[in-house]
Amino acid sequence: MKNEVKEAGKMWKVLESVYLYKDNWLTARKDRVLLPNGNQIPSFYILEYPTWINVLAVTKDRKYIFVRQYRHGIQEVRYELCAGVCDPTDASPMEAAKRELSEETGYGKG
């Protein structure tokens, strides 16, 4: 898809990037960009995250597996998909998904 966008001449040219915040979980960046039509956007904000996986797990009897977790941002407990960051030790995103599913739900251990 990225190559298709490049070929169509629709890529934005980054004129300047400034990192506003960096830590292990979130990076915030402000880019000044030039659009293909010649217009500039002086402040286009981007949030960068580590490589992340979500798992839609289904049992043999067609039941979906969710985790129940407290989310501080909304101060509520919610049901959600199993998810997590791919660790450097994970051989692939699939291995990360299997690890997260096992850690969070106990499924997939065998």
C-alpha positions as CSV (number, residue, x, y, z in Angstrom):
1,M,0.0,0.0,0.0
2,K,2.8,2.4,0.9
3,N,4.4,1.9,-2.6
4,E,1.0,2.5,-4.2
5,V,0.8,5.9,-2.4
6,K,4.3,6.8,-3.5
7,E,3.6,5.9,-7.1
8,A,0.5,8.0,-7.1
9,G,2.6,11.0,-6.0
10,K,0.5,11.5,-2.9
11,M,3.2,11.3,-0.3
12,W,3.6,14.3,2.0
13,K,7.2,15.6,2.2
14,V,8.4,16.1,5.7
15,L,10.2,19.4,6.0
16,E,10.9,19.2,9.7
17,S,10.3,16.8,12.6
18,V,10.5,17.7,16.3
19,Y,10.1,15.1,19.0
20,L,8.0,16.6,21.8
21,Y,8.0,13.6,24.1
22,K,9.6,10.1,24.3
23,D,9.3,7.2,26.6
24,N,9.0,3.4,26.4
25,W,5.2,3.5,25.7
26,L,4.6,6.7,23.7
27,T,6.4,9.1,21.5
28,A,4.9,12.4,20.3
29,R,6.2,14.1,17.3
30,K,5.3,17.3,15.4
31,D,6.0,17.4,11.7
32,R,6.0,20.4,9.3
33,V,4.9,18.9,6.0
34,L,4.5,19.9,2.3
35,L,1.4,18.4,0.6
36,P,1.5,17.3,-3.1
37,N,-0.7,20.3,-4.0
38,G,2.0,22.7,-2.6
39,N,0.2,23.6,0.7
40,Q,2.0,23.3,4.0
41,I,0.8,22.0,7.3
42,P,3.0,23.7,9.9
43,S,2.0,21.4,12.8
44,F,0.9,17.9,12.0
45,Y,1.0,15.8,15.2
46,I,1.9,12.1,15.2
47,L,1.8,9.6,18.1
48,E,4.3,6.7,17.7
49,Y,3.9,3.5,19.6
50,P,5.9,0.3,19.9
51,T,4.9,-2.6,17.7
52,W,1.6,-3.8,19.2
53,I,-0.6,-6.9,18.7
54,N,-4.3,-7.5,19.4
55,V,-5.6,-11.1,19.6
56,L,-9.1,-12.2,18.6
57,A,-9.1,-15.6,20.3
58,V,-11.9,-18.1,19.6
59,T,-12.3,-21.4,21.4
60,K,-13.1,-24.7,19.6
61,D,-16.7,-24.3,20.7
62,R,-16.8,-20.8,19.1
63,K,-16.6,-18.7,22.2
64,Y,-14.7,-15.5,22.1
65,I,-12.0,-14.8,24.7
66,F,-11.8,-11.3,26.3
67,V,-9.9,-9.9,29.2
68,R,-11.6,-7.8,31.9
69,Q,-9.3,-4.9,32.8
70,Y,-9.4,-1.6,34.7
71,R,-8.6,1.4,32.4
72,H,-7.5,4.4,34.4
73,G,-8.1,6.9,31.5
74,I,-11.9,6.2,31.8
75,Q,-11.8,4.9,35.4
76,E,-13.8,1.9,34.5
77,V,-13.4,-1.8,34.1
78,R,-14.0,-3.0,30.5
79,Y,-13.9,-6.2,28.5
80,E,-11.4,-6.0,25.6
81,L,-9.3,-8.0,23.3
82,C,-6.1,-9.5,24.6
83,A,-3.3,-7.2,23.5
84,G,0.2,-6.2,24.2
85,V,3.6,-4.9,23.0
86,C,5.8,-7.2,20.9
87,D,8.9,-7.9,23.0
88,P,12.4,-7.9,21.4
89,T,12.6,-11.6,22.4
90,D,9.5,-12.5,20.4
91,A,10.4,-14.3,17.2
92,S,7.4,-12.8,15.4
93,P,4.1,-11.0,15.9
94,M,2.4,-14.4,16.1
95,E,4.7,-15.5,18.9
96,A,4.0,-12.2,20.7
97,A,0.2,-12.9,20.3
98,K,0.6,-16.4,21.7
99,R,2.6,-15.1,24.6
100,E,0.2,-12.3,25.4
101,L,-2.8,-14.7,25.2
102,S,-1.2,-17.1,27.6
103,E,-0.1,-14.3,30.0
104,E,-3.4,-12.6,30.1
105,T,-5.9,-15.5,29.8
106,G,-4.1,-18.8,30.4
107,Y,-5.2,-20.0,27.0
108,G,-2.7,-21.3,24.5
109,K,-0.3,-23.0,26.9
110,G,-0.5,-26.3,25.3
